[in-house]
Amino acid sequence: MDTEIRKALQKSLGKCIKKIRLDKGLKQNEVARRCGFYKSNYNSIELGLRNVSLINIYKIAFALEEPISSFFDDVEFSQFLEHYNDK
Amino acid sequence: MDTEIRKALQKSLGKCIKKIRLDKGLKQNEVARRCGFYKSNYNSIELGLRNVSLINIYKIAFALEEPISSFFDDVEFSQFLEHYNDK
């Protein structure tokens, strides 16, 4: 998998997480605290700079009280898959 | 997050992935090849022994041509969240 698509996938997750956090009126500080992350680390996840692990995705989901399925956009997935298969 | 719940979360993902693979009539060898993983590594993911990264979850989703949201069971998530909050 090339770097371009990796970055896009990480950004996609970060964008979804950020949207959910803002919809719930939560600050990064608060979510980071609930997850047990440094705020800078949490911020870098929202910015799509990290290849976050399953367990850390769950920590965020628990902190936001939102199922992980809502972190992934199925329409965007189809576009990624198409792009991926074209390579 | 304690070890018990970590293991349960990893197992939950592995179980979902395995079910989708079997429903599609695919062998572990084939999915591992598509992902670029050794078969033993792929098998350990299905067994829930790995804290797999976002990018590797995507590789599996692309290999199975199935959106990531289908890897996570929302009902089970609620149970995990309840268990997690009890701790």
Backbone of each chain as nested JSON, in Angstrom:
{
  "chains": [
    {"id": "A", "residues": [
      {"number": 1, "name": "MET", "atoms": {"N": [0.848, -1.196, 0.0], "CA": [0.0, 0.0, 0.0], "C": [0.89, 1.254, 0.0]}},
      {"number": 2, "name": "ASP", "atoms": {"N": [0.633, 2.156, -0.912], "CA": [1.538, 3.313, -1.015], "C": [1.241, 4.386, 0.047]}},
      {"number": 3, "name": "THR", "atoms": {"N": [2.218, 5.268, 0.217], "CA": [2.158, 6.273, 1.284], "C": [0.944, 7.191, 1.143]}},
      {"number": 4, "name": "GLU", "atoms": {"N": [0.646, 7.533, -0.092], "CA": [-0.471, 8.443, -0.371], "C": [-1.791, 7.896, 0.191]}},
      {"number": 5, "name": "ILE", "atoms": {"N": [-2.059, 6.623, -0.089], "CA": [-3.338, 6.057, 0.38], "C": [-3.311, 5.833, 1.897]}},
      {"number": 6, "name": "ARG", "atoms": {"N": [-2.158, 5.458, 2.439], "CA": [-2.039, 5.319, 3.907], "C": [-2.423, 6.625, 4.594]}},
      {"number": 7, "name": "LYS", "atoms": {"N": [-1.844, 7.712, 4.093], "CA": [-2.131, 9.022, 4.689], "C": [-3.619, 9.354, 4.587]}},
      {"number": 8, "name": "ALA", "atoms": {"N": [-4.201, 9.057, 3.418], "CA": [-5.624, 9.352, 3.204], "C": [-6.494, 8.538, 4.169]}},
      {"number": 9, "name": "LEU", "atoms": {"N": [-6.128, 7.279, 4.415], "CA": [-6.905, 6.421, 5.323], "C": [-6.808, 6.948, 6.756]}},
      {"number": 10, "name": "GLN", "atoms": {"N": [-5.604, 7.335, 7.151], "CA": [-5.411, 7.866, 8.506], "C": [-6.185, 9.186, 8.677]}},
      {"number": 11, "name": "LYS", "atoms": {"N": [-6.15, 10.017, 7.629], "CA": [-6.871, 11.294, 7.694], "C": [-8.375, 11.078, 7.774]}},
      {"number": 12, "name": "SER", "atoms": {"N": [-8.851, 10.088, 7.045], "CA": [-10.278, 9.789, 7.04], "C": [-10.757, 9.424, 8.452]}},
      {"number": 13, "name": "LEU", "atoms": {"N": [-9.999, 8.563, 9.138], "CA": [-10.359, 8.2, 10.512], "C": [-10.321, 9.446, 11.414]}},
      {"number": 14, "name": "GLY", "atoms": {"N": [-9.252, 10.212, 11.309], "CA": [-9.095, 11.409, 12.14], "C": [-10.255, 12.382, 11.967]}},
      {"number": 15, "name": "LYS", "atoms": {"N": [-10.653, 12.554, 10.725], "CA": [-11.753, 13.48, 10.405], "C": [-13.06, 13.014, 11.045]}},
      {"number": 16, "name": "CYS", "atoms": {"N": [-13.341, 11.708, 10.948], "CA": [-14.571, 11.155, 11.548], "C": [-14.556, 11.322, 13.06]}},
      {"number": 17, "name": "ILE", "atoms": {"N": [-13.417, 11.021, 13.677], "CA": [-13.308, 11.128, 15.138], "C": [-13.519, 12.58, 15.568]}},
      {"number": 18, "name": "LYS", "atoms": {"N": [-12.885, 13.489, 14.849], "CA": [-13.004, 14.912, 15.186], "C": [-14.465, 15.364, 15.081]}},
      {"number": 19, "name": "LYS", "atoms": {"N": [-15.127, 14.935, 14.014], "CA": [-16.523, 15.329, 13.801], "C": [-17.4, 14.852, 14.976]}},
      {"number": 20, "name": "ILE", "atoms": {"N": [-17.217, 13.595, 15.368], "CA": [-18.01, 13.042, 16.471], "C": [-17.719, 13.817, 17.767]}},
      {"number": 21, "name": "ARG", "atoms": {"N": [-16.428, 14.081, 18.017], "CA": [-16.051, 14.823, 19.232], "C": [-16.727, 16.2, 19.257]}},
      {"number": 22, "name": "LEU", "atoms": {"N": [-16.664, 16.909, 18.127], "CA": [-17.256, 18.254, 18.078], "C": [-18.774, 18.195, 18.218]}},
      {"number": 23, "name": "ASP", "atoms": {"N": [-19.398, 17.191, 17.575], "CA": [-20.85, 17.02, 17.694], "C": [-21.262, 16.814, 19.151]}},
      {"number": 24, "name": "LYS", "atoms": {"N": [-20.371, 16.197, 19.922], "CA": [-20.679, 15.944, 21.336], "C": [-20.233, 17.104, 22.23]}},
      {"number": 25, "name": "GLY", "atoms": {"N": [-19.677, 18.131, 21.617], "CA": [-19.253, 19.311, 22.361], "C": [-18.09, 19.05, 23.306]}},
      {"number": 26, "name": "LEU", "atoms": {"N": [-17.237, 18.093, 22.934], "CA": [-16.093, 17.766, 23.8], "C": [-14.815, 18.431, 23.291]}},
      {"number": 27, "name": "LYS", "atoms": {"N": [-13.921, 18.749, 24.223], "CA": [-12.625, 19.314, 23.856], "C": [-11.595, 18.182, 23.745]}},
      {"number": 28, "name": "GLN", "atoms": {"N": [-10.572, 18.427, 22.933], "CA": [-9.507, 17.419, 22.77], "C": [-8.915, 17.008, 24.112]}},
      {"number": 29, "name": "ASN", "atoms": {"N": [-8.675, 17.996, 24.98], "CA": [-8.142, 17.724, 26.326], "C": [-8.913, 16.654, 27.066]}},
      {"number": 30, "name": "GLU", "atoms": {"N": [-10.235, 16.791, 27.016], "CA": [-11.112, 15.899, 27.757], "C": [-11.056, 14.484, 27.17]}},
      {"number": 31, "name": "VAL", "atoms": {"N": [-11.133, 14.387, 25.847], "CA": [-11.105, 13.053, 25.216], "C": [-9.739, 12.398, 25.441]}},
      {"number": 32, "name": "ALA", "atoms": {"N": [-8.677, 13.185, 25.299], "CA": [-7.321, 12.659, 25.524], "C": [-7.204, 12.126, 26.959]}},
      {"number": 33, "name": "ARG", "atoms": {"N": [-7.733, 12.874, 27.912], "CA": [-7.665, 12.456, 29.315], "C": [-8.393, 11.128, 29.516]}},
      {"number": 34, "name": "ARG", "atoms": {"N": [-9.609, 11.047, 28.941], "CA": [-10.39, 9.803, 29.077], "C": [-9.656, 8.606, 28.467]}},
      {"number": 35, "name": "CYS", "atoms": {"N": [-8.927, 8.86, 27.379], "CA": [-8.2, 7.78, 26.691], "C": [-6.89, 7.43, 27.397]}},
      {"number": 36, "name": "GLY", "atoms": {"N": [-6.406, 8.358, 28.218], "CA": [-5.087, 8.171, 28.814], "C": [-3.966, 8.527, 27.845]}},
      {"number": 37, "name": "PHE", "atoms": {"N": [-4.253, 9.409, 26.881], "CA": [-3.237, 9.851, 25.909], "C": [-2.786, 11.264, 26.282]}},
      {"number": 38, "name": "TYR", "atoms": {"N": [-1.583, 11.622, 25.848], "CA": [-1.206, 13.03, 25.865], "C": [-2.068, 13.746, 24.838]}},
      {"number": 39, "name": "LYS", "atoms": {"N": [-2.381, 15.028, 25.108], "CA": [-3.225, 15.765, 24.172], "C": [-2.571, 15.846, 22.793]}},
      {"number": 40, "name": "SER", "atoms": {"N": [-1.262, 16.022, 22.765], "CA": [-0.549, 16.126, 21.476], "C": [-0.686, 14.831, 20.672]}},
      {"number": 41, "name": "ASN", "atoms": {"N": [-0.663, 13.695, 21.366], "CA": [-0.835, 12.417, 20.665], "C": [-2.258, 12.291, 20.125]}},
      {"number": 42, "name": "TYR", "atoms": {"N": [-3.209, 12.664, 20.966], "CA": [-4.603, 12.608, 20.519], "C": [-4.808, 13.52, 19.312]}},
      {"number": 43, "name": "ASN", "atoms": {"N": [-4.231, 14.709, 19.39], "CA": [-4.362, 15.663, 18.282], "C": [-3.772, 15.088, 16.992]}},
      {"number": 44, "name": "SER", "atoms": {"N": [-2.654, 14.401, 17.115], "CA": [-2.02, 13.851, 15.902], "C": [-2.869, 12.735, 15.283]}},
      {"number": 45, "name": "ILE", "atoms": {"N": [-3.675, 12.07, 16.115], "CA": [-4.611, 11.06, 15.564], "C": [-5.701, 11.781, 14.767]}},
      {"number": 46, "name": "GLU", "atoms": {"N": [-6.242, 12.843, 15.344], "CA": [-7.289, 13.6, 14.613], "C": [-6.739, 14.202, 13.316]}},
      {"number": 47, "name": "LEU", "atoms": {"N": [-5.464, 14.523, 13.322], "CA": [-4.846, 15.092, 12.118], "C": [-4.485, 14.003, 11.094]}},
      {"number": 48, "name": "GLY", "atoms": {"N": [-4.651, 12.748, 11.488], "CA": [-4.359, 11.645, 10.561], "C": [-2.882, 11.362, 10.422]}},
      {"number": 49, "name": "LEU", "atoms": {"N": [-2.127, 11.683, 11.466], "CA": [-0.677, 11.486, 11.395], "C": [-0.235, 10.148, 11.978]}},
      {"number": 50, "name": "ARG", "atoms": {"N": [-1.194, 9.384, 12.504], "CA": [-0.811, 8.134, 13.176], "C": [-1.538, 6.915, 12.63]}},
      {"number": 51, "name": "ASN", "atoms": {"N": [-0.776, 5.834, 12.568], "CA": [-1.346, 4.536, 12.214], "C": [-1.781, 3.885, 13.521]}},
      {"number": 52, "name": "VAL", "atoms": {"N": [-2.906, 4.35, 14.021], "CA": [-3.376, 4.008, 15.366], "C": [-3.76, 2.519, 15.468]}},
      {"number": 53, "name": "SER", "atoms": {"N": [-3.56, 1.95, 16.642], "CA": [-3.843, 0.519, 16.822], "C": [-5.305, 0.289, 17.197]}},
      {"number": 54, "name": "LEU", "atoms": {"N": [-5.727, -0.961, 17.016], "CA": [-7.098, -1.354, 17.363], "C": [-7.47, -0.936, 18.783]}},
      {"number": 55, "name": "ILE", "atoms": {"N": [-6.583, -1.23, 19.735], "CA": [-6.894, -0.939, 21.138], "C": [-7.049, 0.574, 21.353]}},
      {"number": 56, "name": "ASN", "atoms": {"N": [-6.203, 1.357, 20.687], "CA": [-6.338, 2.811, 20.837], "C": [-7.589, 3.344, 20.129]}},
      {"number": 57, "name": "ILE", "atoms": {"N": [-7.978, 2.716, 19.031], "CA": [-9.249, 3.093, 18.388], "C": [-10.394, 2.817, 19.371]}},
      {"number": 58, "name": "TYR", "atoms": {"N": [-10.325, 1.667, 20.049], "CA": [-11.365, 1.349, 21.043], "C": [-11.367, 2.35, 22.195]}},
      {"number": 59, "name": "LYS", "atoms": {"N": [-10.172, 2.76, 22.648], "CA": [-10.117, 3.734, 23.755], "C": [-10.852, 5.015, 23.358]}},
      {"number": 60, "name": "ILE", "atoms": {"N": [-10.64, 5.435, 22.116], "CA": [-11.31, 6.649, 21.642], "C": [-12.82, 6.416, 21.55]}},
      {"number": 61, "name": "ALA", "atoms": {"N": [-13.199, 5.243, 21.042], "CA": [-14.626, 4.923, 20.924], "C": [-15.292, 4.908, 22.301]}},
      {"number": 62, "name": "PHE", "atoms": {"N": [-14.609, 4.351, 23.289], "CA": [-15.152, 4.324, 24.658], "C": [-15.245, 5.76, 25.202]}},
      {"number": 63, "name": "ALA", "atoms": {"N": [-14.2, 6.559, 24.944], "CA": [-14.184, 7.942, 25.441], "C": [-15.323, 8.751, 24.825]}},
      {"number": 64, "name": "LEU", "atoms": {"N": [-15.592, 8.494, 23.544], "CA": [-16.662, 9.24, 22.854], "C": [-18.02, 8.546, 23.01]}},
      {"number": 65, "name": "GLU", "atoms": {"N": [-18.004, 7.355, 23.594], "CA": [-19.215, 6.529, 23.74], "C": [-19.922, 6.371, 22.398]}},
      {"number": 66, "name": "GLU", "atoms": {"N": [-19.138, 5.999, 21.419], "CA": [-19.639, 5.89, 20.044], "C": [-19.056, 4.616, 19.416]}},
      {"number": 67, "name": "PRO", "atoms": {"N": [-19.905, 3.756, 18.821], "CA": [-19.362, 2.523, 18.231], "C": [-18.342, 2.811, 17.118]}},
      {"number": 68, "name": "ILE", "atoms": {"N": [-17.348, 1.936, 17.025], "CA": [-16.264, 2.115, 16.046], "C": [-16.808, 2.173, 14.617]}},
      {"number": 69, "name": "SER", "atoms": {"N": [-17.899, 1.471, 14.366], "CA": [-18.443, 1.47, 12.994], "C": [-18.72, 2.904, 12.521]}},
      {"number": 70, "name": "SER", "atoms": {"N": [-19.017, 3.812, 13.469], "CA": [-19.304, 5.2, 13.074], "C": [-18.031, 5.989, 12.752]}},
      {"number": 71, "name": "PHE", "atoms": {"N": [-16.868, 5.386, 12.989], "CA": [-15.584, 6.053, 12.667], "C": [-15.215, 5.862, 11.197]}},
      {"number": 72, "name": "PHE", "atoms": {"N": [-15.967, 4.989, 10.514], "CA": [-15.609, 4.655, 9.139], "C": [-16.788, 4.931, 8.213]}},
      {"number": 73, "name": "ASP", "atoms": {"N": [-16.487, 5.624, 7.142], "CA": [-17.501, 6.045, 6.186], "C": [-17.526, 5.028, 5.027]}},
      {"number": 74, "name": "ASP", "atoms": {"N": [-18.648, 4.309, 4.899], "CA": [-18.732, 3.239, 3.908], "C": [-18.634, 3.747, 2.466]}},
      {"number": 75, "name": "VAL", "atoms": {"N": [-19.145, 4.943, 2.22], "CA": [-19.073, 5.5, 0.859], "C": [-17.609, 5.801, 0.514]}},
      {"number": 76, "name": "GLU", "atoms": {"N": [-16.931, 6.427, 1.476], "CA": [-15.515, 6.734, 1.278], "C": [-14.716, 5.433, 1.107]}},
      {"number": 77, "name": "PHE", "atoms": {"N": [-15.099, 4.382, 1.855], "CA": [-14.416, 3.103, 1.736], "C": [-14.43, 2.602, 0.291]}},
      {"number": 78, "name": "SER", "atoms": {"N": [-15.592, 2.706, -0.353], "CA": [-15.727, 2.233, -1.745], "C": [-14.77, 2.993, -2.659]}},
      {"number": 79, "name": "GLN", "atoms": {"N": [-14.625, 4.293, -2.387], "CA": [-13.699, 5.096, -3.198], "C": [-12.254, 4.666, -2.953]}},
      {"number": 80, "name": "PHE", "atoms": {"N": [-11.93, 4.415, -1.69], "CA": [-10.576, 3.953, -1.362], "C": [-10.295, 2.613, -2.044]}},
      {"number": 81, "name": "LEU", "atoms": {"N": [-11.286, 1.733, -1.972], "CA": [-11.11, 0.388, -2.539], "C": [-10.852, 0.469, -4.044]}},
      {"number": 82, "name": "GLU", "atoms": {"N": [-11.603, 1.338, -4.703], "CA": [-11.453, 1.53, -6.147], "C": [-10.043, 2.042, -6.466]}},
      {"number": 83, "name": "HIS", "atoms": {"N": [-9.646, 3.044, -5.699], "CA": [-8.329, 3.658, -5.866], "C": [-7.232, 2.614, -5.628]}},
      {"number": 84, "name": "TYR", "atoms": {"N": [-7.44, 1.806, -4.598], "CA": [-6.465, 0.787, -4.189], "C": [-6.327, -0.271, -5.288]}},
      {"number": 85, "name": "ASN", "atoms": {"N": [-7.459, -0.679, -5.839], "CA": [-7.439, -1.718, -6.879], "C": [-6.847, -1.216, -8.195]}},
      {"number": 86, "name": "ASP", "atoms": {"N": [-6.904, 0.115, -8.385], "CA": [-6.333, 0.705, -9.603], "C": [-4.811, 0.678, -9.605]}},
      {"number": 87, "name": "LYS", "atoms": {"N": [-4.23, 0.576, -8.402], "CA": [-2.758, 0.683, -8.28], "C": [-2.07, -0.578, -8.796]}}
    ]},
    {"id": "B", "residues": [
      {"number": 1, "name": "MET", "atoms": {"N": [-6.727, 0.342, 30.309], "CA": [-7.565, -0.787, 29.872], "C": [-6.881, -2.103, 30.26]}},
      {"number": 2, "name": "ASP", "atoms": {"N": [-7.615, -2.97, 30.942], "CA": [-6.964, -4.193, 31.431], "C": [-6.811, -5.249, 30.321]}},
      {"number": 3, "name": "THR", "atoms": {"N": [-5.94, -6.21, 30.619], "CA": [-5.575, -7.228, 29.625], "C": [-6.78, -8.037, 29.162]}},
      {"number": 4, "name": "GLU", "atoms": {"N": [-7.658, -8.315, 30.098], "CA": [-8.842, -9.127, 29.798], "C": [-9.691, -8.481, 28.687]}},
      {"number": 5, "name": "ILE", "atoms": {"N": [-9.963, -7.194, 28.833], "CA": [-10.808, -6.527, 27.832], "C": [-10.047, -6.332, 26.516]}},
      {"number": 6, "name": "ARG", "atoms": {"N": [-8.751, -6.07, 26.586], "CA": [-7.938, -5.976, 25.36], "C": [-8.065, -7.256, 24.536]}},
      {"number": 7, "name": "LYS", "atoms": {"N": [-7.892, -8.38, 25.238], "CA": [-7.967, -9.681, 24.549], "C": [-9.349, -9.868, 23.926]}},
      {"number": 8, "name": "ALA", "atoms": {"N": [-10.383, -9.504, 24.684], "CA": [-11.756, -9.673, 24.201], "C": [-11.999, -8.82, 22.952]}},
      {"number": 9, "name": "LEU", "atoms": {"N": [-11.451, -7.591, 22.937], "CA": [-11.634, -6.698, 21.789], "C": [-10.915, -7.255, 20.562]}},
      {"number": 10, "name": "GLN", "atoms": {"N": [-9.706, -7.763, 20.772], "CA": [-8.949, -8.338, 19.656], "C": [-9.654, -9.574, 19.106]}},
      {"number": 11, "name": "LYS", "atoms": {"N": [-10.182, -10.381, 20.028], "CA": [-10.901, -11.595, 19.615], "C": [-12.164, -11.26, 18.839]}},
      {"number": 12, "name": "SER", "atoms": {"N": [-12.831, -10.198, 19.272], "CA": [-14.063, -9.796, 18.609], "C": [-13.793, -9.422, 17.148]}},
      {"number": 13, "name": "LEU", "atoms": {"N": [-12.732, -8.655, 16.92], "CA": [-12.362, -8.286, 15.543], "C": [-12.011, -9.545, 14.736]}},
      {"number": 14, "name": "GLY", "atoms": {"N": [-11.187, -10.407, 15.331], "CA": [-10.756, -11.624, 14.632], "C": [-11.935, -12.494, 14.215]}},
      {"number": 15, "name": "LYS", "atoms": {"N": [-12.891, -12.603, 15.127], "CA": [-14.083, -13.43, 14.879], "C": [-14.881, -12.872, 13.7]}},
      {"number": 16, "name": "CYS", "atoms": {"N": [-15.063, -11.544, 13.682], "CA": [-15.813, -10.891, 12.585], "C": [-15.103, -11.099, 11.252]}},
      {"number": 17, "name": "ILE", "atoms": {"N": [-13.79, -10.903, 11.252], "CA": [-13.014, -11.055, 10.016], "C": [-13.117, -12.497, 9.507]}},
      {"number": 18, "name": "LYS", "atoms": {"N": [-12.979, -13.44, 10.416], "CA": [-13.049, -14.857, 10.035], "C": [-14.409, -15.192, 9.426]}},
      {"number": 19, "name": "LYS", "atoms": {"N": [-15.468, -14.689, 10.068], "CA": [-16.821, -14.961, 9.578], "C": [-16.99, -14.43, 8.144]}},
      {"number": 20, "name": "ILE", "atoms": {"N": [-16.542, -13.202, 7.91], "CA": [-16.668, -12.605, 6.573], "C": [-15.86, -13.421, 5.561]}},
      {"number": 21, "name": "ARG", "atoms": {"N": [-14.626, -13.808, 5.943], "CA": [-13.785, -14.599, 5.041], "C": [-14.479, -15.91, 4.668]}},
      {"number": 22, "name": "LEU", "atoms": {"N": [-15.02, -16.595, 5.669], "CA": [-15.671, -17.886, 5.416], "C": [-16.934, -17.704, 4.574]}},
      {"number": 23, "name": "ASP", "atoms": {"N": [-17.693, -16.644, 4.863], "CA": [-18.907, -16.355, 4.077], "C": [-18.56, -16.141, 2.607]}},
      {"number": 24, "name": "LYS", "atoms": {"N": [-17.363, -15.63, 2.357], "CA": [-16.937, -15.374, 0.978], "C": [-16.211, -16.579, 0.372]}},
      {"number": 25, "name": "GLY", "atoms": {"N": [-16.114, -17.645, 1.159], "CA": [-15.485, -18.873, 0.666], "C": [-13.994, -18.725, 0.386]}},
      {"number": 26, "name": "LEU", "atoms": {"N": [-13.348, -17.832, 1.144], "CA": [-11.907, -17.611, 0.931], "C": [-11.081, -18.371, 1.972]}},
      {"number": 27, "name": "LYS", "atoms": {"N": [-9.896, -18.777, 1.548], "CA": [-8.981, -19.447, 2.478], "C": [-8.044, -18.4, 3.092]}},
      {"number": 28, "name": "GLN", "atoms": {"N": [-7.531, -18.713, 4.287], "CA": [-6.598, -17.794, 4.965], "C": [-5.407, -17.459, 4.066]}},
      {"number": 29, "name": "ASN", "atoms": {"N": [-4.87, -18.488, 3.4], "CA": [-3.738, -18.294, 2.466], "C": [-3.982, -17.166, 1.481]}},
      {"number": 30, "name": "GLU", "atoms": {"N": [-5.174, -17.192, 0.898], "CA": [-5.515, -16.239, -0.158], "C": [-5.629, -14.817, 0.414]}},
      {"number": 31, "name": "VAL", "atoms": {"N": [-6.308, -14.689, 1.546], "CA": [-6.481, -13.354, 2.139], "C": [-5.115, -12.818, 2.6]}},
      {"number": 32, "name": "ALA", "atoms": {"N": [-4.314, -13.689, 3.214], "CA": [-2.976, -13.281, 3.665], "C": [-2.154, -12.795, 2.47]}},
      {"number": 33, "name": "ARG", "atoms": {"N": [-2.225, -13.512, 1.355], "CA": [-1.469, -13.134, 0.16], "C": [-1.913, -11.756, -0.331]}},
      {"number": 34, "name": "ARG", "atoms": {"N": [-3.232, -11.55, -0.4], "CA": [-3.756, -10.258, -0.855], "C": [-3.299, -9.116, 0.053]}},
      {"number": 35, "name": "CYS", "atoms": {"N": [-3.196, -9.41, 1.359], "CA": [-2.798, -8.377, 2.325], "C": [-1.288, -8.154, 2.332]}},
      {"number": 36, "name": "GLY", "atoms": {"N": [-0.557, -9.144, 1.824], "CA": [0.904, -9.076, 1.917], "C": [1.412, -9.494, 3.291]}},
      {"number": 37, "name": "PHE", "atoms": {"N": [0.617, -10.342, 3.981], "CA": [1.015, -10.848, 5.308], "C": [1.459, -12.304, 5.169]}},
      {"number": 38, "name": "TYR", "atoms": {"N": [2.299, -12.759, 6.113], "CA": [2.518, -14.191, 6.236], "C": [1.214, -14.808, 6.723]}},
      {"number": 39, "name": "LYS", "atoms": {"N": [0.973, -16.065, 6.305], "CA": [-0.275, -16.712, 6.716], "C": [-0.36, -16.809, 8.253]}},
      {"number": 40, "name": "SER", "atoms": {"N": [0.766, -17.093, 8.885], "CA": [0.767, -17.229, 10.357], "C": [0.372, -15.909, 11.035]}},
      {"number": 41, "name": "ASN", "atoms": {"N": [0.825, -14.807, 10.452], "CA": [0.445, -13.506, 11.019], "C": [-1.046, -13.244, 10.822]}},
      {"number": 42, "name": "TYR", "atoms": {"N": [-1.511, -13.567, 9.617], "CA": [-2.944, -13.376, 9.353], "C": [-3.77, -14.241, 10.311]}},
      {"number": 43, "name": "ASN", "atoms": {"N": [-3.325, -15.477, 10.492], "CA": [-4.042, -16.393, 11.385], "C": [-4.085, -15.845, 12.812]}},
      {"number": 44, "name": "SER", "atoms": {"N": [-2.988, -15.251, 13.252], "CA": [-2.956, -14.723, 14.627], "C": [-3.91, -13.53, 14.786]}},
      {"number": 45, "name": "ILE", "atoms": {"N": [-4.17, -12.813, 13.692], "CA": [-5.172, -11.728, 13.76], "C": [-6.563, -12.339, 13.942]}},
      {"number": 46, "name": "GLU", "atoms": {"N": [-6.858, -13.362, 13.137], "CA": [-8.188, -14.006, 13.274], "C": [-8.372, -14.619, 14.668]}},
      {"number": 47, "name": "LEU", "atoms": {"N": [-7.269, -15.061, 15.258], "CA": [-7.351, -15.647, 16.601], "C": [-7.423, -14.571, 17.693]}},
      {"number": 48, "name": "GLY", "atoms": {"N": [-7.272, -13.318, 17.297], "CA": [-7.364, -12.216, 18.268], "C": [-6.106, -12.048, 19.086]}},
      {"number": 49, "name": "LEU", "atoms": {"N": [-4.977, -12.467, 18.535], "CA": [-3.725, -12.393, 19.291], "C": [-2.954, -11.106, 19.018]}},
      {"number": 50, "name": "ARG", "atoms": {"N": [-3.474, -10.263, 18.102], "CA": [-2.712, -9.068, 17.72], "C": [-3.51, -7.779, 17.877]}},
      {"number": 51, "name": "ASN", "atoms": {"N": [-2.782, -6.778, 18.32], "CA": [-3.343, -5.429, 18.385], "C": [-3.046, -4.766, 17.036]}},
      {"number": 52, "name": "VAL", "atoms": {"N": [-3.836, -5.149, 16.048], "CA": [-3.595, -4.792, 14.646], "C": [-3.76, -3.282, 14.417]}},
      {"number": 53, "name": "SER", "atoms": {"N": [-2.979, -2.747, 13.499], "CA": [-3.021, -1.299, 13.234], "C": [-4.114, -0.954, 12.22]}},
      {"number": 54, "name": "LEU", "atoms": {"N": [-4.452, 0.328, 12.203], "CA": [-5.465, 0.82, 11.263], "C": [-5.151, 0.405, 9.814]}},
      {"number": 55, "name": "ILE", "atoms": {"N": [-3.906, 0.609, 9.406], "CA": [-3.543, 0.305, 8.016], "C": [-3.705, -1.196, 7.727]}},
      {"number": 56, "name": "ASN", "atoms": {"N": [-3.344, -2.041, 8.7], "CA": [-3.509, -3.476, 8.473], "C": [-4.984, -3.887, 8.486]}},
      {"number": 57, "name": "ILE", "atoms": {"N": [-5.795, -3.2, 9.28], "CA": [-7.242, -3.458, 9.243], "C": [-7.76, -3.099, 7.842]}},
      {"number": 58, "name": "TYR", "atoms": {"N": [-7.284, -1.983, 7.3], "CA": [-7.696, -1.594, 5.945], "C": [-7.229, -2.62, 4.902]}},
      {"number": 59, "name": "LYS", "atoms": {"N": [-6.011, -3.129, 5.055], "CA": [-5.528, -4.131, 4.087], "C": [-6.462, -5.343, 4.057]}},
      {"number": 60, "name": "ILE", "atoms": {"N": [-6.913, -5.747, 5.248], "CA": [-7.825, -6.896, 5.329], "C": [-9.174, -6.533, 4.698]}},
      {"number": 61, "name": "ALA", "atoms": {"N": [-9.645, -5.327, 4.986], "CA": [-10.93, -4.879, 4.422], "C": [-10.858, -4.836, 2.894]}},
      {"number": 62, "name": "PHE", "atoms": {"N": [-9.745, -4.367, 2.351], "CA": [-9.577, -4.325, 0.899], "C": [-9.513, -5.752, 0.339]}},
      {"number": 63, "name": "ALA", "atoms": {"N": [-8.794, -6.628, 1.056], "CA": [-8.65, -8.025, 0.592], "C": [-10.015, -8.718, 0.575]}},
      {"number": 64, "name": "LEU", "atoms": {"N": [-10.837, -8.42, 1.573], "CA": [-12.156, -9.06, 1.667], "C": [-13.221, -8.26, 0.903]}},
      {"number": 65, "name": "GLU", "atoms": {"N": [-12.813, -7.085, 0.424], "CA": [-13.742, -6.153, -0.252], "C": [-14.986, -5.892, 0.594]}},
      {"number": 66, "name": "GLU", "atoms": {"N": [-14.725, -5.58, 1.836], "CA": [-15.807, -5.402, 2.811], "C": [-15.499, -4.177, 3.657]}},
      {"number": 67, "name": "PRO", "atoms": {"N": [-16.446, -3.225, 3.816], "CA": [-16.141, -2.035, 4.619], "C": [-15.8, -2.371, 6.067]}},
      {"number": 68, "name": "ILE", "atoms": {"N": [-14.906, -1.588, 6.642], "CA": [-14.436, -1.834, 8.005], "C": [-15.58, -1.823, 9.01]}},
      {"number": 69, "name": "SER", "atoms": {"N": [-16.609, -1.02, 8.739], "CA": [-17.725, -0.957, 9.685], "C": [-18.31, -2.357, 9.935]}},
      {"number": 70, "name": "SER", "atoms": {"N": [-18.202, -3.251, 8.945], "CA": [-18.755, -4.605, 9.119], "C": [-17.855, -5.485, 9.993]}},
      {"number": 71, "name": "PHE", "atoms": {"N": [-16.677, -4.985, 10.351], "CA": [-15.768, -5.746, 11.227], "C": [-16.116, -5.546, 12.694]}},
      {"number": 72, "name": "PHE", "atoms": {"N": [-17.017, -4.614, 12.956], "CA": [-17.322, -4.279, 14.346], "C": [-18.817, -4.425, 14.606]}},
      {"number": 73, "name": "ASP", "atoms": {"N": [-19.117, -5.127, 15.676], "CA": [-20.492, -5.447, 16.034], "C": [-20.971, -4.405, 17.06]}},
      {"number": 74, "name": "ASP", "atoms": {"N": [-21.949, -3.585, 16.659], "CA": [-22.407, -2.485, 17.525], "C": [-23.042, -2.977, 18.828]}},
      {"number": 75, "name": "VAL", "atoms": {"N": [-23.72, -4.12, 18.782], "CA": [-24.348, -4.652, 19.998], "C": [-23.254, -5.055, 20.982]}},
      {"number": 76, "name": "GLU", "atoms": {"N": [-22.259, -5.766, 20.442], "CA": [-21.133, -6.187, 21.277], "C": [-20.404, -4.964, 21.837]}},
      {"number": 77, "name": "PHE", "atoms": {"N": [-20.311, -3.899, 21.019], "CA": [-19.641, -2.67, 21.476], "C": [-20.304, -2.145, 22.751]}},
      {"number": 78, "name": "SER", "atoms": {"N": [-21.631, -2.124, 22.763], "CA": [-22.354, -1.621, 23.942], "C": [-22.002, -2.441, 25.185]}},
      {"number": 79, "name": "GLN", "atoms": {"N": [-21.868, -3.748, 24.977], "CA": [-21.515, -4.61, 26.114], "C": [-20.095, -4.307, 26.598]}},
      {"number": 80, "name": "PHE", "atoms": {"N": [-19.196, -4.12, 25.632], "CA": [-17.812, -3.788, 25.992], "C": [-17.76, -2.468, 26.751]}},
      {"number": 81, "name": "LEU", "atoms": {"N": [-18.522, -1.493, 26.26], "CA": [-18.518, -0.158, 26.867], "C": [-19.009, -0.229, 28.312]}},
      {"number": 82, "name": "GLU", "atoms": {"N": [-20.069, -1.016, 28.52], "CA": [-20.632, -1.191, 29.857], "C": [-19.582, -1.815, 30.794]}},
      {"number": 83, "name": "HIS", "atoms": {"N": [-18.956, -2.869, 30.295], "CA": [-17.93, -3.593, 31.047], "C": [-16.761, -2.657, 31.375]}},
      {"number": 84, "name": "TYR", "atoms": {"N": [-16.388, -1.853, 30.373], "CA": [-15.26, -0.919, 30.49], "C": [-15.572, 0.149, 31.546]}},
      {"number": 85, "name": "ASN", "atoms": {"N": [-16.794, 0.668, 31.527], "CA": [-17.172, 1.721, 32.471], "C": [-17.308, 1.207, 33.901]}},
      {"number": 86, "name": "ASP", "atoms": {"N": [-17.557, -0.103, 34.013], "CA": [-17.688, -0.72, 35.346], "C": [-16.345, -0.809, 36.058]}},
      {"number": 87, "name": "LYS", "atoms": {"N": [-15.283, -0.801, 35.278], "CA": [-13.935, -1.024, 35.853], "C": [-13.471, 0.18, 36.663]}}
    ]}
  ]
}
